[in-house]
Amino acid sequence: MKEKTMQYENDRELAMIYANRFGEIAIRKGFVSAKQVKEALVEQTIYQSFSGIRHHKLIGEILFENGWMTLGQVEHVLREISDNQ
């Protein structure tokens, strides 16, 4: 049981690192504002709290669904993250 909890914490940490990187790049590119990223992070946290499941919405998905980013912009940020790994 402890191993699953540990894995969940690692997944959560990884998701937060990804979300922060995604947000930083999207802001730097001028795709979204810092306020929009913060609102998306809050929405992501609320979704995780109420869903009761391990799956969470990705930050890019939330920004796209709210109409703050286009699909092309989301893909651009994801490519940059992938290229820098």
Distance bins in CASP14 RR format, pairs under 12 A and 6 or more apart:
PFRMAT RR
TARGET T0000
AUTHOR 0000-0000-0000
RMODE 2
METHOD distances of the structure
MODEL  1
1 7 0 0 0 0 0 1 0 0 0 0 0
1 8 0 0 0 0 0 1 0 0 0 0 0
2 8 0 0 0 0 0 1 0 0 0 0 0
2 9 0 0 0 0 0 1 0 0 0 0 0
3 9 0 0 0 0 0 1 0 0 0 0 0
3 10 0 0 0 0 0 1 0 0 0 0 0
4 10 0 0 0 0 0 1 0 0 0 0 0
4 11 0 0 0 0 0 1 0 0 0 0 0
4 54 0 0 0 0 1 0 0 0 0 0 0
5 11 0 0 0 0 0 1 0 0 0 0 0
5 12 0 0 0 0 0 1 0 0 0 0 0
5 54 0 0 0 0 0 1 0 0 0 0 0
6 12 0 0 0 0 0 1 0 0 0 0 0
6 13 0 0 0 0 0 1 0 0 0 0 0
7 13 0 0 0 0 0 1 0 0 0 0 0
7 14 0 0 0 0 0 1 0 0 0 0 0
7 54 0 0 0 0 1 0 0 0 0 0 0
8 14 0 0 0 0 0 1 0 0 0 0 0
8 15 0 0 0 0 0 1 0 0 0 0 0
8 48 0 0 0 0 0 1 0 0 0 0 0
8 52 0 0 0 0 0 1 0 0 0 0 0
8 53 0 0 0 0 0 1 0 0 0 0 0
8 54 1 0 0 1 0 0 0 0 0 0 0
8 55 0 0 0 0 0 1 0 0 0 0 0
8 56 0 0 0 0 0 1 0 0 0 0 0
9 15 0 0 0 0 0 1 0 0 0 0 0
9 16 0 0 0 0 0 1 0 0 0 0 0
9 54 0 0 0 0 0 1 0 0 0 0 0
10 16 0 0 0 0 0 1 0 0 0 0 0
10 17 0 0 0 0 0 1 0 0 0 0 0
10 54 0 0 0 0 0 1 0 0 0 0 0
11 17 0 0 0 0 0 1 0 0 0 0 0
11 18 0 0 0 0 0 1 0 0 0 0 0
11 48 0 0 0 0 0 1 0 0 0 0 0
11 54 1 0 0 1 0 0 0 0 0 0 0
11 55 0 0 0 0 0 1 0 0 0 0 0
11 56 0 0 0 0 1 0 0 0 0 0 0
12 18 0 0 0 0 0 1 0 0 0 0 0
12 19 0 0 0 0 0 1 0 0 0 0 0
12 44 0 0 0 0 0 1 0 0 0 0 0
12 45 0 0 0 0 0 1 0 0 0 0 0
12 48 0 0 0 0 1 0 0 0 0 0 0
12 54 0 0 0 0 1 0 0 0 0 0 0
12 55 0 0 0 0 0 1 0 0 0 0 0
12 56 0 0 0 0 1 0 0 0 0 0 0
13 19 0 0 0 0 0 1 0 0 0 0 0
13 20 0 0 0 0 0 1 0 0 0 0 0
14 20 0 0 0 0 0 1 0 0 0 0 0
14 21 0 0 0 0 0 1 0 0 0 0 0
14 56 0 0 0 0 0 1 0 0 0 0 0
14 58 0 0 0 0 0 1 0 0 0 0 0
15 21 0 0 0 0 0 1 0 0 0 0 0
15 22 0 0 0 0 0 1 0 0 0 0 0
15 41 0 0 0 0 0 1 0 0 0 0 0
15 44 0 0 0 0 1 0 0 0 0 0 0
15 45 0 0 0 0 0 1 0 0 0 0 0
15 47 0 0 0 0 0 1 0 0 0 0 0
15 48 0 0 0 0 1 0 0 0 0 0 0
15 54 0 0 0 0 0 1 0 0 0 0 0
15 55 0 0 0 0 0 1 0 0 0 0 0
15 56 1 0 0 1 0 0 0 0 0 0 0
15 57 0 0 0 0 0 1 0 0 0 0 0
15 58 0 0 0 0 1 0 0 0 0 0 0
15 59 0 0 0 0 1 0 0 0 0 0 0
15 60 0 0 0 0 0 1 0 0 0 0 0
16 22 0 0 0 0 0 1 0 0 0 0 0
16 23 0 0 0 0 0 1 0 0 0 0 0
16 41 0 0 0 0 1 0 0 0 0 0 0
16 44 0 0 0 0 1 0 0 0 0 0 0
16 45 0 0 0 0 1 0 0 0 0 0 0
16 48 0 0 0 0 0 1 0 0 0 0 0
16 56 0 0 0 0 0 1 0 0 0 0 0
16 58 0 0 0 0 0 1 0 0 0 0 0
16 59 0 0 0 0 1 0 0 0 0 0 0
17 23 0 0 0 0 0 1 0 0 0 0 0
17 24 0 0 0 0 0 1 0 0 0 0 0
17 59 0 0 0 0 0 1 0 0 0 0 0
17 81 0 0 0 0 0 1 0 0 0 0 0
17 85 0 0 0 0 0 1 0 0 0 0 0
18 24 0 0 0 0 0 1 0 0 0 0 0
18 25 0 0 0 0 0 1 0 0 0 0 0
18 41 0 0 0 0 0 1 0 0 0 0 0
18 44 0 0 0 0 0 1 0 0 0 0 0
18 56 0 0 0 0 0 1 0 0 0 0 0
18 58 1 0 0 1 0 0 0 0 0 0 0
18 59 1 0 0 1 0 0 0 0 0 0 0
18 60 0 0 0 0 1 0 0 0 0 0 0
18 61 0 0 0 0 0 1 0 0 0 0 0
18 77 0 0 0 0 0 1 0 0 0 0 0
18 78 0 0 0 0 1 0 0 0 0 0 0
18 81 1 0 0 1 0 0 0 0 0 0 0
18 82 0 0 0 0 0 1 0 0 0 0 0
18 85 0 0 0 0 0 1 0 0 0 0 0
19 25 0 0 0 0 0 1 0 0 0 0 0
19 26 0 0 0 0 0 1 0 0 0 0 0
19 37 0 0 0 0 1 0 0 0 0 0 0
19 38 0 0 0 0 0 1 0 0 0 0 0
19 40 0 0 0 0 1 0 0 0 0 0 0
19 41 1 0 0 1 0 0 0 0 0 0 0
19 42 0 0 0 0 0 1 0 0 0 0 0
19 43 0 0 0 0 0 1 0 0 0 0 0
19 44 1 0 0 1 0 0 0 0 0 0 0
19 45 0 0 0 0 1 0 0 0 0 0 0
19 48 0 0 0 0 0 1 0 0 0 0 0
19 56 0 0 0 0 1 0 0 0 0 0 0
19 57 0 0 0 0 0 1 0 0 0 0 0
19 58 1 0 0 1 0 0 0 0 0 0 0
19 59 1 0 1 0 0 0 0 0 0 0 0
19 60 0 0 0 0 1 0 0 0 0 0 0
19 61 0 0 0 0 0 1 0 0 0 0 0
19 62 0 0 0 0 1 0 0 0 0 0 0
19 63 0 0 0 0 0 1 0 0 0 0 0
19 77 0 0 0 0 0 1 0 0 0 0 0
19 81 0 0 0 0 0 1 0 0 0 0 0
20 26 0 0 0 0 0 1 0 0 0 0 0
20 27 0 0 0 0 0 1 0 0 0 0 0
20 34 0 0 0 0 0 1 0 0 0 0 0
20 37 0 0 0 0 1 0 0 0 0 0 0
20 38 0 0 0 0 0 1 0 0 0 0 0
20 40 0 0 0 0 0 1 0 0 0 0 0
20 41 0 0 0 0 1 0 0 0 0 0 0
20 44 0 0 0 0 0 1 0 0 0 0 0
20 59 0 0 0 0 1 0 0 0 0 0 0
20 81 0 0 0 0 0 1 0 0 0 0 0
21 27 0 0 0 0 0 1 0 0 0 0 0
21 28 0 0 0 0 0 1 0 0 0 0 0
21 37 0 0 0 0 0 1 0 0 0 0 0
21 58 0 0 0 0 0 1 0 0 0 0 0
21 59 0 0 0 0 1 0 0 0 0 0 0
21 60 0 0 0 0 0 1 0 0 0 0 0
21 77 0 0 0 0 1 0 0 0 0 0 0
21 78 0 0 0 0 0 1 0 0 0 0 0
21 80 0 0 0 0 1 0 0 0 0 0 0
21 81 1 0 1 0 0 0 0 0 0 0 0
21 82 0 0 0 0 0 1 0 0 0 0 0
21 84 0 0 0 0 1 0 0 0 0 0 0
21 85 0 0 0 0 1 0 0 0 0 0 0
22 28 0 0 0 0 0 1 0 0 0 0 0
22 29 0 0 0 0 0 1 0 0 0 0 0
22 31 0 0 0 0 0 1 0 0 0 0 0
22 32 0 0 0 0 1 0 0 0 0 0 0
22 37 0 0 0 0 1 0 0 0 0 0 0
22 40 0 0 0 0 1 0 0 0 0 0 0
22 41 0 0 0 0 0 1 0 0 0 0 0
22 44 0 0 0 0 0 1 0 0 0 0 0
22 58 1 0 0 1 0 0 0 0 0 0 0
22 59 1 0 1 0 0 0 0 0 0 0 0
22 60 1 0 0 1 0 0 0 0 0 0 0
22 61 0 0 0 0 0 1 0 0 0 0 0
22 62 0 0 0 0 0 1 0 0 0 0 0
22 63 0 0 0 0 1 0 0 0 0 0 0
22 64 0 0 0 0 0 1 0 0 0 0 0
22 69 0 0 0 0 1 0 0 0 0 0 0
22 73 0 0 0 0 0 1 0 0 0 0 0
22 74 0 0 0 0 1 0 0 0 0 0 0
22 75 0 0 0 0 0 1 0 0 0 0 0
22 76 0 0 0 0 0 1 0 0 0 0 0
22 77 1 0 1 0 0 0 0 0 0 0 0
22 78 1 0 0 1 0 0 0 0 0 0 0
22 79 0 0 0 0 0 1 0 0 0 0 0
22 80 0 0 0 0 1 0 0 0 0 0 0
22 81 1 0 0 1 0 0 0 0 0 0 0
22 82 0 0 0 0 0 1 0 0 0 0 0
22 84 0 0 0 0 0 1 0 0 0 0 0
23 29 0 0 0 0 1 0 0 0 0 0 0
23 30 0 0 0 0 0 1 0 0 0 0 0
23 31 0 0 0 0 1 0 0 0 0 0 0
23 32 1 0 0 1 0 0 0 0 0 0 0
23 33 0 0 0 0 0 1 0 0 0 0 0
23 34 0 0 0 0 1 0 0 0 0 0 0
23 35 0 0 0 0 0 1 0 0 0 0 0
23 36 0 0 0 0 1 0 0 0 0 0 0
23 37 1 0 1 0 0 0 0 0 0 0 0
23 38 0 0 0 0 1 0 0 0 0 0 0
23 39 0 0 0 0 0 1 0 0 0 0 0
23 40 0 0 0 0 1 0 0 0 0 0 0
23 41 0 0 0 0 1 0 0 0 0 0 0
23 44 0 0 0 0 0 1 0 0 0 0 0
23 58 0 0 0 0 0 1 0 0 0 0 0
23 59 1 0 0 1 0 0 0 0 0 0 0
23 60 0 0 0 0 1 0 0 0 0 0 0
23 62 0 0 0 0 0 1 0 0 0 0 0
23 63 0 0 0 0 1 0 0 0 0 0 0
23 68 0 0 0 0 0 1 0 0 0 0 0
23 69 0 0 0 0 1 0 0 0 0 0 0
23 73 0 0 0 0 0 1 0 0 0 0 0
23 74 0 0 0 0 0 1 0 0 0 0 0
23 77 1 0 0 1 0 0 0 0 0 0 0
23 78 0 0 0 0 0 1 0 0 0 0 0
23 80 0 0 0 0 0 1 0 0 0 0 0
23 81 0 0 0 0 1 0 0 0 0 0 0
24 30 0 0 0 0 0 1 0 0 0 0 0
24 31 0 0 0 0 0 1 0 0 0 0 0
24 32 0 0 0 0 0 1 0 0 0 0 0
24 34 0 0 0 0 1 0 0 0 0 0 0
24 37 0 0 0 0 1 0 0 0 0 0 0
24 41 0 0 0 0 0 1 0 0 0 0 0
24 59 0 0 0 0 0 1 0 0 0 0 0
24 77 0 0 0 0 1 0 0 0 0 0 0
24 80 0 0 0 0 0 1 0 0 0 0 0
24 81 0 0 0 0 1 0 0 0 0 0 0
24 84 0 0 0 0 0 1 0 0 0 0 0
25 31 0 0 0 0 1 0 0 0 0 0 0
25 32 0 0 0 0 0 1 0 0 0 0 0
25 37 0 0 0 0 0 1 0 0 0 0 0
25 59 0 0 0 0 0 1 0 0 0 0 0
25 60 0 0 0 0 0 1 0 0 0 0 0
25 63 0 0 0 0 0 1 0 0 0 0 0
25 69 0 0 0 0 0 1 0 0 0 0 0
25 73 0 0 0 0 0 1 0 0 0 0 0
25 74 0 0 0 0 0 1 0 0 0 0 0
25 76 0 0 0 0 1 0 0 0 0 0 0
25 77 1 0 1 0 0 0 0 0 0 0 0
25 78 0 0 0 0 1 0 0 0 0 0 0
25 79 0 0 0 0 1 0 0 0 0 0 0
25 80 1 0 1 0 0 0 0 0 0 0 0
25 81 1 0 0 1 0 0 0 0 0 0 0
25 82 0 0 0 0 0 1 0 0 0 0 0
25 83 0 0 0 0 0 1 0 0 0 0 0
25 84 0 0 0 0 1 0 0 0 0 0 0
26 32 1 0 1 0 0 0 0 0 0 0 0
26 33 0 0 0 0 1 0 0 0 0 0 0
26 34 0 0 0 0 1 0 0 0 0 0 0
26 36 0 0 0 0 1 0 0 0 0 0 0
26 37 1 0 0 1 0 0 0 0 0 0 0
26 40 0 0 0 0 1 0 0 0 0 0 0
26 41 0 0 0 0 0 1 0 0 0 0 0
26 59 0 0 0 0 1 0 0 0 0 0 0
26 60 1 0 0 1 0 0 0 0 0 0 0
26 62 0 0 0 0 0 1 0 0 0 0 0
26 63 1 0 0 1 0 0 0 0 0 0 0
26 64 0 0 0 0 0 1 0 0 0 0 0
26 68 0 0 0 0 1 0 0 0 0 0 0
26 69 1 0 0 1 0 0 0 0 0 0 0
26 70 0 0 0 0 0 1 0 0 0 0 0
26 72 0 0 0 0 0 1 0 0 0 0 0
26 73 1 0 0 1 0 0 0 0 0 0 0
26 74 0 0 0 0 1 0 0 0 0 0 0
26 75 0 0 0 0 0 1 0 0 0 0 0
26 76 0 0 0 0 1 0 0 0 0 0 0
26 77 1 0 1 0 0 0 0 0 0 0 0
26 78 0 0 0 0 0 1 0 0 0 0 0
26 80 0 0 0 0 1 0 0 0 0 0 0
26 81 0 0 0 0 0 1 0 0 0 0 0
27 33 1 0 0 1 0 0 0 0 0 0 0
27 34 1 0 1 0 0 0 0 0 0 0 0
27 35 0 0 0 0 1 0 0 0 0 0 0
27 36 0 0 0 0 1 0 0 0 0 0 0
27 37 1 0 0 1 0 0 0 0 0 0 0
27 38 0 0 0 0 0 1 0 0 0 0 0
27 40 0 0 0 0 0 1 0 0 0 0 0
27 59 0 0 0 0 0 1 0 0 0 0 0
27 63 0 0 0 0 0 1 0 0 0 0 0
27 68 0 0 0 0 0 1 0 0 0 0 0
27 69 0 0 0 0 0 1 0 0 0 0 0
27 73 0 0 0 0 0 1 0 0 0 0 0
27 77 0 0 0 0 0 1 0 0 0 0 0
28 34 0 0 0 0 0 1 0 0 0 0 0
28 37 0 0 0 0 0 1 0 0 0 0 0
28 76 0 0 0 0 0 1 0 0 0 0 0
28 77 0 0 0 0 1 0 0 0 0 0 0
28 80 0 0 0 0 1 0 0 0 0 0 0
29 37 0 0 0 0 0 1 0 0 0 0 0
29 69 0 0 0 0 1 0 0 0 0 0 0
29 70 0 0 0 0 0 1 0 0 0 0 0
29 72 0 0 0 0 0 1 0 0 0 0 0
29 73 1 0 0 1 0 0 0 0 0 0 0
29 74 0 0 0 0 0 1 0 0 0 0 0
29 76 1 0 0 1 0 0 0 0 0 0 0
29 77 1 0 0 1 0 0 0 0 0 0 0
29 79 0 0 0 0 0 1 0 0 0 0 0
29 80 0 0 0 0 1 0 0 0 0 0 0
29 81 0 0 0 0 0 1 0 0 0 0 0
30 36 0 0 0 0 0 1 0 0 0 0 0
30 37 0 0 0 0 0 1 0 0 0 0 0
30 68 0 0 0 0 0 1 0 0 0 0 0
30 69 0 0 0 0 1 0 0 0 0 0 0
30 73 0 0 0 0 1 0 0 0 0 0 0
30 76 0 0 0 0 0 1 0 0 0 0 0
30 77 0 0 0 0 0 1 0 0 0 0 0
31 37 0 0 0 0 1 0 0 0 0 0 0
31 40 0 0 0 0 0 1 0 0 0 0 0
31 59 0 0 0 0 0 1 0 0 0 0 0
31 60 0 0 0 0 0 1 0 0 0 0 0
31 63 0 0 0 0 1 0 0 0 0 0 0
31 64 0 0 0 0 0 1 0 0 0 0 0
31 67 0 0 0 0 0 1 0 0 0 0 0
31 68 1 0 0 1 0 0 0 0 0 0 0
31 69 1 0 1 0 0 0 0 0 0 0 0
31 70 0 0 0 0 1 0 0 0 0 0 0
31 71 0 0 0 0 0 1 0 0 0 0 0
31 72 0 0 0 0 1 0 0 0 0 0 0
31 73 1 0 1 0 0 0 0 0 0 0 0
31 74 0 0 0 0 1 0 0 0 0 0 0
31 75 0 0 0 0 0 1 0 0 0 0 0
31 76 1 0 0 1 0 0 0 0 0 0 0
31 77 1 0 0 1 0 0 0 0 0 0 0
31 78 0 0 0 0 0 1 0 0 0 0 0
31 80 0 0 0 0 0 1 0 0 0 0 0
32 38 0 0 0 0 0 1 0 0 0 0 0
32 39 0 0 0 0 1 0 0 0 0 0 0
32 40 0 0 0 0 1 0 0 0 0 0 0
32 41 0 0 0 0 0 1 0 0 0 0 0
32 59 0 0 0 0 1 0 0 0 0 0 0
32 60 0 0 0 0 1 0 0 0 0 0 0
32 62 0 0 0 0 0 1 0 0 0 0 0
32 63 1 0 1 0 0 0 0 0 0 0 0
32 64 0 0 0 0 0 1 0 0 0 0 0
32 66 0 0 0 0 1 0 0 0 0 0 0
32 67 0 0 0 0 1 0 0 0 0 0 0
32 68 1 0 1 0 0 0 0 0 0 0 0
32 69 1 0 1 0 0 0 0 0 0 0 0
32 70 0 0 0 0 0 1 0 0 0 0 0
32 73 0 0 0 0 1 0 0 0 0 0 0
32 74 0 0 0 0 0 1 0 0 0 0 0
32 77 0 0 0 0 1 0 0 0 0 0 0
33 39 0 0 0 0 1 0 0 0 0 0 0
33 40 0 0 0 0 0 1 0 0 0 0 0
33 63 0 0 0 0 0 1 0 0 0 0 0
33 66 0 0 0 0 0 1 0 0 0 0 0
33 68 0 0 0 0 1 0 0 0 0 0 0
33 69 0 0 0 0 0 1 0 0 0 0 0
34 40 0 0 0 0 0 1 0 0 0 0 0
34 41 0 0 0 0 0 1 0 0 0 0 0
34 68 0 0 0 0 0 1 0 0 0 0 0
35 41 0 0 0 0 0 1 0 0 0 0 0
35 42 0 0 0 0 0 1 0 0 0 0 0
35 63 0 0 0 0 0 1 0 0 0 0 0
35 66 0 0 0 0 0 1 0 0 0 0 0
35 68 0 0 0 0 1 0 0 0 0 0 0
36 42 0 0 0 0 0 1 0 0 0 0 0
36 43 0 0 0 0 0 1 0 0 0 0 0
36 59 0 0 0 0 0 1 0 0 0 0 0
36 60 0 0 0 0 0 1 0 0 0 0 0
36 62 0 0 0 0 1 0 0 0 0 0 0
36 63 1 0 0 1 0 0 0 0 0 0 0
36 64 0 0 0 0 0 1 0 0 0 0 0
36 66 1 0 0 1 0 0 0 0 0 0 0
36 67 0 0 0 0 1 0 0 0 0 0 0
36 68 1 0 1 0 0 0 0 0 0 0 0
36 69 0 0 0 0 1 0 0 0 0 0 0
36 73 0 0 0 0 0 1 0 0 0 0 0
37 43 0 0 0 0 0 1 0 0 0 0 0
37 44 0 0 0 0 0 1 0 0 0 0 0
37 59 1 0 0 1 0 0 0 0 0 0 0
37 60 0 0 0 0 1 0 0 0 0 0 0
37 62 0 0 0 0 1 0 0 0 0 0 0
37 63 1 0 0 1 0 0 0 0 0 0 0
37 66 0 0 0 0 0 1 0 0 0 0 0
37 68 0 0 0 0 1 0 0 0 0 0 0
37 69 0 0 0 0 0 1 0 0 0 0 0
37 77 0 0 0 0 0 1 0 0 0 0 0
38 44 0 0 0 0 0 1 0 0 0 0 0
38 45 0 0 0 0 0 1 0 0 0 0 0
38 59 0 0 0 0 0 1 0 0 0 0 0
38 62 0 0 0 0 0 1 0 0 0 0 0
38 63 0 0 0 0 0 1 0 0 0 0 0
38 68 0 0 0 0 0 1 0 0 0 0 0
39 45 0 0 0 0 0 1 0 0 0 0 0
39 46 0 0 0 0 0 1 0 0 0 0 0
39 59 0 0 0 0 0 1 0 0 0 0 0
39 62 0 0 0 0 1 0 0 0 0 0 0
39 63 0 0 0 0 1 0 0 0 0 0 0
39 65 0 0 0 0 0 1 0 0 0 0 0
39 66 1 0 0 1 0 0 0 0 0 0 0
39 67 0 0 0 0 0 1 0 0 0 0 0
39 68 0 0 0 0 1 0 0 0 0 0 0
40 46 0 0 0 0 0 1 0 0 0 0 0
40 47 0 0 0 0 0 1 0 0 0 0 0
40 56 0 0 0 0 0 1 0 0 0 0 0
40 57 0 0 0 0 1 0 0 0 0 0 0
40 58 0 0 0 0 1 0 0 0 0 0 0
40 59 1 0 1 0 0 0 0 0 0 0 0
40 60 1 0 0 1 0 0 0 0 0 0 0
40 61 0 0 0 0 1 0 0 0 0 0 0
40 62 1 0 1 0 0 0 0 0 0 0 0
40 63 1 0 1 0 0 0 0 0 0 0 0
40 64 0 0 0 0 1 0 0 0 0 0 0
40 65 0 0 0 0 1 0 0 0 0 0 0
40 66 1 0 0 1 0 0 0 0 0 0 0
40 67 0 0 0 0 0 1 0 0 0 0 0
40 68 1 0 0 1 0 0 0 0 0 0 0
40 69 0 0 0 0 1 0 0 0 0 0 0
40 74 0 0 0 0 0 1 0 0 0 0 0
41 47 0 0 0 0 0 1 0 0 0 0 0
41 48 0 0 0 0 0 1 0 0 0 0 0
41 56 0 0 0 0 0 1 0 0 0 0 0
41 57 0 0 0 0 0 1 0 0 0 0 0
41 58 0 0 0 0 0 1 0 0 0 0 0
41 59 1 0 0 1 0 0 0 0 0 0 0
41 60 0 0 0 0 0 1 0 0 0 0 0
41 62 0 0 0 0 1 0 0 0 0 0 0
41 63 0 0 0 0 0 1 0 0 0 0 0
42 48 0 0 0 0 0 1 0 0 0 0 0
42 49 0 0 0 0 0 1 0 0 0 0 0
42 57 0 0 0 0 0 1 0 0 0 0 0
42 59 0 0 0 0 0 1 0 0 0 0 0
42 62 0 0 0 0 1 0 0 0 0 0 0
42 66 0 0 0 0 0 1 0 0 0 0 0
43 49 0 0 0 0 0 1 0 0 0 0 0
43 50 0 0 0 0 0 1 0 0 0 0 0
43 51 0 0 0 0 0 1 0 0 0 0 0
43 56 0 0 0 0 0 1 0 0 0 0 0
43 57 1 0 0 1 0 0 0 0 0 0 0
43 58 0 0 0 0 0 1 0 0 0 0 0
43 59 0 0 0 0 1 0 0 0 0 0 0
43 60 0 0 0 0 0 1 0 0 0 0 0
43 61 0 0 0 0 0 1 0 0 0 0 0
43 62 1 0 1 0 0 0 0 0 0 0 0
43 63 0 0 0 0 1 0 0 0 0 0 0
43 65 0 0 0 0 1 0 0 0 0 0 0
43 66 1 0 0 1 0 0 0 0 0 0 0
43 68 0 0 0 0 0 1 0 0 0 0 0
44 50 0 0 0 0 0 1 0 0 0 0 0
44 51 0 0 0 0 0 1 0 0 0 0 0
44 55 0 0 0 0 0 1 0 0 0 0 0
44 56 1 0 0 1 0 0 0 0 0 0 0
44 57 1 0 1 0 0 0 0 0 0 0 0
44 58 1 0 0 1 0 0 0 0 0 0 0
44 59 1 0 0 1 0 0 0 0 0 0 0
44 60 0 0 0 0 1 0 0 0 0 0 0
44 61 0 0 0 0 1 0 0 0 0 0 0
44 62 1 0 1 0 0 0 0 0 0 0 0
44 63 0 0 0 0 0 1 0 0 0 0 0
44 65 0 0 0 0 0 1 0 0 0 0 0
44 66 0 0 0 0 0 1 0 0 0 0 0
45 51 0 0 0 0 0 1 0 0 0 0 0
45 56 0 0 0 0 1 0 0 0 0 0 0
45 57 0 0 0 0 0 1 0 0 0 0 0
45 59 0 0 0 0 0 1 0 0 0 0 0
45 62 0 0 0 0 0 1 0 0 0 0 0
46 52 0 0 0 0 0 1 0 0 0 0 0
46 56 0 0 0 0 0 1 0 0 0 0 0
46 57 0 0 0 0 1 0 0 0 0 0 0
46 62 0 0 0 0 0 1 0 0 0 0 0
47 53 0 0 0 0 1 0 0 0 0 0 0
47 54 0 0 0 0 0 1 0 0 0 0 0
47 55 0 0 0 0 1 0 0 0 0 0 0
47 56 1 0 0 1 0 0 0 0 0 0 0
47 57 1 0 1 0 0 0 0 0 0 0 0
47 58 0 0 0 0 0 1 0 0 0 0 0
47 59 0 0 0 0 0 1 0 0 0 0 0
47 61 0 0 0 0 0 1 0 0 0 0 0
47 62 0 0 0 0 1 0 0 0 0 0 0
47 65 0 0 0 0 0 1 0 0 0 0 0
48 54 0 0 0 0 1 0 0 0 0 0 0
48 55 0 0 0 0 1 0 0 0 0 0 0
48 56 1 0 1 0 0 0 0 0 0 0 0
48 57 0 0 0 0 1 0 0 0 0 0 0
48 58 0 0 0 0 0 1 0 0 0 0 0
48 59 0 0 0 0 0 1 0 0 0 0 0
48 62 0 0 0 0 0 1 0 0 0 0 0
49 56 0 0 0 0 1 0 0 0 0 0 0
50 56 0 0 0 0 0 1 0 0 0 0 0
50 57 0 0 0 0 0 1 0 0 0 0 0
51 57 0 0 0 0 1 0 0 0 0 0 0
55 61 0 0 0 0 0 1 0 0 0 0 0
56 62 0 0 0 0 1 0 0 0 0 0 0
57 63 0 0 0 0 0 1 0 0 0 0 0
57 64 0 0 0 0 0 1 0 0 0 0 0
57 65 0 0 0 0 1 0 0 0 0 0 0
57 66 0 0 0 0 0 1 0 0 0 0 0
58 64 0 0 0 0 1 0 0 0 0 0 0
58 65 0 0 0 0 0 1 0 0 0 0 0
58 69 0 0 0 0 0 1 0 0 0 0 0
58 74 0 0 0 0 1 0 0 0 0 0 0
58 77 0 0 0 0 0 1 0 0 0 0 0
58 78 0 0 0 0 1 0 0 0 0 0 0
58 81 0 0 0 0 0 1 0 0 0 0 0
59 65 0 0 0 0 0 1 0 0 0 0 0
59 66 0 0 0 0 0 1 0 0 0 0 0
59 68 0 0 0 0 0 1 0 0 0 0 0
59 69 0 0 0 0 1 0 0 0 0 0 0
59 74 0 0 0 0 1 0 0 0 0 0 0
59 77 0 0 0 0 1 0 0 0 0 0 0
59 78 0 0 0 0 0 1 0 0 0 0 0
59 81 0 0 0 0 0 1 0 0 0 0 0
60 66 0 0 0 0 1 0 0 0 0 0 0
60 67 0 0 0 0 0 1 0 0 0 0 0
60 68 0 0 0 0 1 0 0 0 0 0 0
60 69 1 0 0 1 0 0 0 0 0 0 0
60 70 0 0 0 0 0 1 0 0 0 0 0
60 71 0 0 0 0 1 0 0 0 0 0 0
60 72 0 0 0 0 0 1 0 0 0 0 0
60 73 0 0 0 0 1 0 0 0 0 0 0
60 74 1 0 1 0 0 0 0 0 0 0 0
60 75 0 0 0 0 1 0 0 0 0 0 0
60 76 0 0 0 0 0 1 0 0 0 0 0
60 77 1 0 0 1 0 0 0 0 0 0 0
60 78 0 0 0 0 1 0 0 0 0 0 0
60 81 0 0 0 0 0 1 0 0 0 0 0
61 67 0 0 0 0 0 1 0 0 0 0 0
61 68 0 0 0 0 0 1 0 0 0 0 0
61 69 0 0 0 0 1 0 0 0 0 0 0
61 71 0 0 0 0 0 1 0 0 0 0 0
61 74 1 0 0 1 0 0 0 0 0 0 0
61 77 0 0 0 0 0 1 0 0 0 0 0
61 78 0 0 0 0 0 1 0 0 0 0 0
62 68 0 0 0 0 1 0 0 0 0 0 0
62 69 0 0 0 0 1 0 0 0 0 0 0
62 74 0 0 0 0 0 1 0 0 0 0 0
63 69 1 0 1 0 0 0 0 0 0 0 0
63 70 0 0 0 0 1 0 0 0 0 0 0
63 71 0 0 0 0 0 1 0 0 0 0 0
63 72 0 0 0 0 0 1 0 0 0 0 0
63 73 0 0 0 0 1 0 0 0 0 0 0
63 74 1 0 0 1 0 0 0 0 0 0 0
63 77 0 0 0 0 1 0 0 0 0 0 0
63 78 0 0 0 0 0 1 0 0 0 0 0
64 70 1 0 0 1 0 0 0 0 0 0 0
64 71 1 0 0 1 0 0 0 0 0 0 0
64 72 0 0 0 0 1 0 0 0 0 0 0
64 73 0 0 0 0 1 0 0 0 0 0 0
64 74 1 0 1 0 0 0 0 0 0 0 0
64 75 0 0 0 0 1 0 0 0 0 0 0
64 77 0 0 0 0 0 1 0 0 0 0 0
64 78 0 0 0 0 0 1 0 0 0 0 0
65 71 0 0 0 0 0 1 0 0 0 0 0
65 74 0 0 0 0 0 1 0 0 0 0 0
66 74 0 0 0 0 0 1 0 0 0 0 0
67 73 0 0 0 0 0 1 0 0 0 0 0
67 74 0 0 0 0 0 1 0 0 0 0 0
68 74 0 0 0 0 1 0 0 0 0 0 0
69 75 0 0 0 0 1 0 0 0 0 0 0
69 76 0 0 0 0 1 0 0 0 0 0 0
69 77 1 0 0 1 0 0 0 0 0 0 0
69 78 0 0 0 0 0 1 0 0 0 0 0
70 76 0 0 0 0 1 0 0 0 0 0 0
70 77 0 0 0 0 0 1 0 0 0 0 0
71 77 0 0 0 0 0 1 0 0 0 0 0
71 78 0 0 0 0 0 1 0 0 0 0 0
72 78 0 0 0 0 1 0 0 0 0 0 0
72 79 0 0 0 0 1 0 0 0 0 0 0
73 79 0 0 0 0 0 1 0 0 0 0 0
73 80 0 0 0 0 0 1 0 0 0 0 0
74 80 0 0 0 0 0 1 0 0 0 0 0
74 81 0 0 0 0 0 1 0 0 0 0 0
75 81 0 0 0 0 0 1 0 0 0 0 0
75 82 0 0 0 0 0 1 0 0 0 0 0
76 82 0 0 0 0 0 1 0 0 0 0 0
76 83 0 0 0 0 0 1 0 0 0 0 0
77 83 0 0 0 0 0 1 0 0 0 0 0
77 84 0 0 0 0 0 1 0 0 0 0 0
78 84 0 0 0 0 0 1 0 0 0 0 0
78 85 0 0 0 0 0 1 0 0 0 0 0
79 85 0 0 0 0 0 1 0 0 0 0 0
END
